[in-house]
Every structure is written in C-alpha cells, then in structure tokens.
Amino acid sequence: MPATTDPLPGYRRHPVGLALLGLAAAAGAVVLWHVDPRQAGSPLPPCPSEWLTGLFCPGCGTTRALHALLHLDVASAMAMNPLLVLSLPFVALLLANQLFALPEGWRSLARRIGDARPWAVVLITYAVLRNLPWEPFSWLAPGA
C-alpha cells in the first residue's frame, strides 16, 4: 500500500472526528471573540518564539489578527500579521479541497497551492523580513 500524503485521512472516514474538529474551531472562535489578546492580563499565552528569542516568527500576531478579523477589523488584522490575512483565502480553498467540496476544475489549483515548498520559502522570507528594523520591513512586525 502506498504511503498517503493526505493531512486529514481519518477525518474523511470519521464524521465524528470532523465534527469535533469543527467544534474545536468554533470554541476557539468564541474564546477569541470574548478575550482580547492585546489586553494586559489576557489568559491567552504570548508567542513562545518571541518570548524565548525576542524575534518575530511568521506566526507572531496571529491570535491578535484572528481576534481583529472576528470583529471585522481588517486593518488591525493586517497590522498584526499580514501574511495570515492574505493567506486565509488559500487556506479556505485547501480546506474545501480536503472536504471534497470543490468542483473538479478547482482541484488542480488546490493541489498546486498545497505544495509545501513555495510556502516554506514564503514563511522563511517573511520571518527574516519582519525582523529587519528598517522601513518598509518594520511594517511587517506585529502591531506596527
């Protein structure tokens, strides 16, 4: 039997697992709706990479960006993590492909978008650029 590259193989076969995944996402959205990660004393943890190294990882600002998006504040979300905001349509396309909700014509596009190699280059480049102290790169830092 060939090795599978399917990131969600069990969820397709187990609707309960898919329902639990959806429930966890909804619970996370409810928490982010009610808890502002920018407030002092927030129960949400800070970025461990930034805490340990003082550098911004590609995910720094994601929690704050998702909180802003849930409140329809796209400008604040872009200020926190522009890569996350710009990649959400691609993530939605990949998720739809995993759930077999895409028409056949869109599946080849989803396969190309799902190739991890270009994403690795983008993430590494983004991590380096957002830590540079000069404009316009400093605009990529969370909250800039």
C-alpha positions as CSV (number, residue, x, y, z in Angstrom):
1,M,0.0,0.0,0.0
2,P,1.5,3.4,-1.0
3,A,2.1,6.0,1.7
4,T,-0.6,8.6,2.0
5,T,0.1,12.3,1.9
6,D,-3.4,13.2,3.0
7,P,-3.2,15.5,6.0
8,L,-6.7,14.6,7.2
9,P,-7.1,11.0,6.3
10,G,-9.1,9.9,9.3
11,Y,-11.5,12.8,9.4
12,R,-12.9,12.0,6.0
13,R,-13.7,8.5,7.2
14,H,-15.0,9.5,10.6
15,P,-17.6,12.2,10.5
16,V,-17.4,12.4,14.3
17,G,-13.8,13.4,14.1
18,L,-14.6,16.1,11.5
19,A,-17.5,17.3,13.8
20,L,-15.1,17.5,16.7
21,L,-12.6,19.5,14.6
22,G,-15.3,21.9,13.7
23,L,-16.5,22.2,17.3
24,A,-12.9,22.9,18.4
25,A,-12.6,25.7,15.8
26,A,-16.0,27.2,16.9
27,A,-14.9,27.1,20.5
28,G,-11.6,28.8,19.6
29,A,-13.6,31.5,17.8
30,V,-15.9,32.0,20.8
31,V,-12.9,32.4,23.1
32,L,-11.2,34.9,20.6
33,W,-14.5,36.8,20.3
34,H,-14.7,37.4,24.1
35,V,-11.0,37.6,25.1
36,D,-8.8,40.4,23.7
37,P,-5.3,39.1,23.5
38,R,-4.0,42.7,23.4
39,Q,-5.3,43.5,26.9
40,A,-2.9,43.2,29.9
41,G,-3.6,40.0,31.9
42,S,-5.0,38.1,28.9
43,P,-5.3,34.4,29.6
44,L,-4.0,33.7,26.1
45,P,-0.3,33.0,26.0
46,P,2.3,35.1,24.2
47,C,4.3,33.8,21.3
48,P,6.8,31.4,22.7
49,S,9.3,32.1,19.9
50,E,9.3,35.8,20.6
51,W,9.4,35.2,24.3
52,L,12.5,32.9,24.0
53,T,14.4,34.7,21.3
54,G,13.0,38.3,21.0
55,L,12.4,37.7,17.3
56,F,9.1,37.6,15.5
57,C,8.3,34.3,14.0
58,P,5.9,34.0,10.9
59,G,3.0,33.4,13.3
60,C,3.6,36.3,15.7
61,G,0.5,38.3,15.9
62,T,-1.8,35.5,14.6
63,T,-4.0,35.4,17.7
64,R,-4.4,39.2,17.7
65,A,-5.1,39.1,13.9
66,L,-7.8,36.5,14.3
67,H,-9.4,38.4,17.1
68,A,-9.4,41.5,14.9
69,L,-10.9,39.6,12.0
70,L,-13.7,38.1,14.1
71,H,-14.6,41.7,15.0
72,L,-14.3,42.7,11.3
73,D,-11.3,44.9,11.8
74,V,-9.3,44.0,8.8
75,A,-6.9,47.0,9.2
76,S,-5.8,45.8,12.7
77,A,-5.6,42.2,11.5
78,M,-3.2,43.4,8.7
79,A,-1.2,45.3,11.2
80,M,-0.7,42.2,13.3
81,N,0.0,39.6,10.7
82,P,-0.5,40.5,7.0
83,L,0.7,37.1,5.8
84,L,-2.0,35.4,7.8
85,V,-4.8,37.7,6.5
86,L,-3.6,37.3,2.9
87,S,-3.3,33.5,3.1
88,L,-6.7,32.9,4.6
89,P,-8.4,32.5,1.1
90,F,-5.8,29.9,0.2
91,V,-6.4,28.1,3.5
92,A,-10.1,28.1,2.8
93,L,-9.5,26.7,-0.7
94,L,-7.3,23.9,0.7
95,L,-9.8,23.1,3.5
96,A,-12.6,22.9,0.9
97,N,-10.5,20.6,-1.2
98,Q,-9.9,18.3,1.8
99,L,-13.6,18.1,2.5
100,F,-14.3,17.3,-1.2
101,A,-16.3,20.4,-1.5
102,L,-14.5,21.8,-4.6
103,P,-15.6,21.3,-8.2
104,E,-13.2,19.2,-10.3
105,G,-11.8,22.3,-12.1
106,W,-10.6,23.8,-8.8
107,R,-8.8,20.7,-7.5
108,S,-5.7,21.1,-9.6
109,L,-5.3,24.7,-8.3
110,A,-5.7,23.4,-4.8
111,R,-3.0,20.8,-5.4
112,R,-0.6,23.5,-6.6
113,I,-1.4,25.8,-3.7
114,G,-1.0,22.8,-1.3
115,D,2.6,22.3,-2.3
116,A,4.7,23.0,0.8
117,R,7.9,24.1,-0.9
118,P,6.8,27.6,-2.0
119,W,5.1,28.1,1.3
120,A,8.3,27.2,3.1
121,V,10.2,29.9,1.1
122,V,7.5,32.4,1.8
123,L,7.4,31.7,5.5
124,I,11.2,31.8,5.9
125,T,11.5,35.0,3.9
126,Y,8.6,36.6,5.8
127,A,10.3,35.7,9.2
128,V,13.5,37.3,8.1
129,L,12.0,40.4,6.6
130,R,9.6,41.2,9.6
131,N,12.6,41.3,11.9
132,L,14.5,43.9,9.9
133,P,14.5,47.3,11.7
134,W,14.1,49.4,8.6
135,E,11.0,50.6,6.7
136,P,9.2,49.2,4.9
137,F,10.2,45.9,6.6
138,S,9.4,47.1,10.1
139,W,5.8,47.5,9.0
140,L,5.6,43.6,9.0
141,A,6.3,43.5,12.7
142,P,3.1,42.7,14.8
143,G,1.3,45.9,15.8
144,A,3.4,48.2,13.7
